Amino acid sequence: MKGSESFRNKQVMVTGGAGFIGSNLARRLVSLGARVTLVDSLIPLYGGNLFNIEDISDRLVLNITDVRDPYAMAYLVREKDYLFNLAGQTSHLDSMTDPKADLDINAAAQLSILEACRQHNPAIKIVFASTRQLYGKPEYLPVDEVHPIRPVDVNGINKLAGEWYHLLYNNVHGIRACALRLTNTYGPGMRVKDARQTFLGVWLRNAIEGKPILVYGDGSQLRDFNYVDDVVEALLLVAADSNADGRVYNLGSEEIVNLKQLAQMLVELRPGARFELVPFPPERKAIDIGDYYGNYNKIRIELGWQPKFALRQGLVTCLAYYSDHLHKYLDAK
Ligand SMILES: NC(=O)c1ccc[n+]([C@@H]2O[C@H](COP(=O)([O-])OP(=O)(O)OC[C@H]3O[C@@H](n4cnc5c(N)ncnc54)[C@H](O)[C@@H]3O)[C@@H](O)[C@H]2O)c1
């Protein structure tokens, strides 16, 4: 990868590092020779899981801390060259029933992390994991970065604030920061216990357990998916390239599928798997965004990123991984 030498012997902190994307990033950083510190609260409702980092635990430092603790953050950001800021509350439904927790983690804590950097390490480079959720229901497809922002849930609003705090600190305080607006990301290490992180997690679980995959509505909703290794490459790329400072980039994929096609793909790949179309639960319908797929031309043209993994190939890898390790994700503390 372009810029992969940028991380050798560098001090790199990953918040949310025991989670799905954070742990895959940590594995790659360790392989690039970085000195990695993971920060994760391991709150059971979220995606942190020590099994995600079991194979690399002797090559990094894990700090079990909550990013809402400004004193811990003020200490931890010191002497770091890079911060990948991935800790987050990811459930859209939970953000509607416990909006304050979402606000505290996705917005207020982000501000205190940035303040910690301003006061103790203004030379750090920060990458924030933002989300396509902040666009809300698309007005046009594919959605590019200038599409109107109209979040449909509390999570989208707080992630937007988190993203803009990073841009503000870049623009006003000169602390180099940028953000990636991730779309549905999947791969080994994702939460499969329930749909808190993504519906696809629980679909994989049901496929493996021989339970029906529940597809809401008529399954015609369009989505794009990125395999986690492609997302990790994008995170490293924007961290290493100063042209990304102060900028926001969509990720996305050329492979657009509707949810029924996705369920059908899992049924083809996993003997015994089946799916059912069921009515939308009303609380989900209320915050559903309809069809979405992103335009990722900006990062492709400016920085040369493009996804390499085909959806079918990624699903095969996930099914194999969770066939072997499902219990590690169901019994996780
Ligand atoms: N997975 C996706 O499809 C997707 C899509 C868009 C955006 N994102 C963003 O990417 C980031 C990583 O997501 P993920 O899919 O790896 O989810 P994840 O839940 O697996 O990872 C988030 C991690 O943050 C940790 N965390 C949560 N609250 C914390 C706190 N207060 N203090 C310390 N750690 C805390 C969790 O324990 C978890 O390990 C999140 O910020 C999410 O909003 C993910």
The ligand as an ORCA input file, in Angstrom:
! r2SCAN-3c Opt
* xyz 0 1
  N     -19.318     -1.161     10.746
  C     -19.934     -0.290      9.949
  O     -20.630     -0.682      9.003
  C     -19.764      1.198     10.166
  C     -20.435      2.066      9.291
  C     -20.308      3.438      9.493
  C     -19.521      3.936     10.516
  N     -18.885      3.072     11.339
  C     -18.088      3.644     12.449
  O     -16.860      2.988     12.565
  C     -16.478      2.919     13.938
  C     -16.106      1.499     14.298
  O     -17.256      0.702     14.104
  P     -17.273     -0.870     14.211
  O     -18.153     -1.360     13.143
  O     -15.896     -1.401     14.331
  O     -18.080     -1.041     15.569
  P     -17.660     -1.748     16.946
  O     -18.823     -1.593     17.857
  O     -17.168     -3.126     16.697
  O     -16.444     -0.858     17.407
  C     -16.598      0.251     18.230
  C     -15.732      0.013     19.441
  O     -15.817      1.174     20.269
  C     -15.826      0.732     21.609
  N     -16.466      1.748     22.402
  C     -17.765      2.132     22.386
  N     -17.974      3.074     23.296
  C     -16.790      3.311     23.888
  C     -16.370      4.183     24.907
  N     -17.242      5.007     25.484
  N     -15.072      4.175     25.271
  C     -14.189      3.345     24.679
  N     -14.527      2.477     23.724
  C     -15.816      2.470     23.333
  C     -16.623     -0.548     21.592
  O     -16.337     -1.367     22.723
  C     -16.170     -1.174     20.292
  O     -15.078     -2.037     20.500
  C     -17.643      3.477     14.761
  O     -17.333      4.772     15.155
  C     -18.794      3.474     13.774
  O     -19.700      4.529     14.016
  C     -18.985      1.716     11.203
*
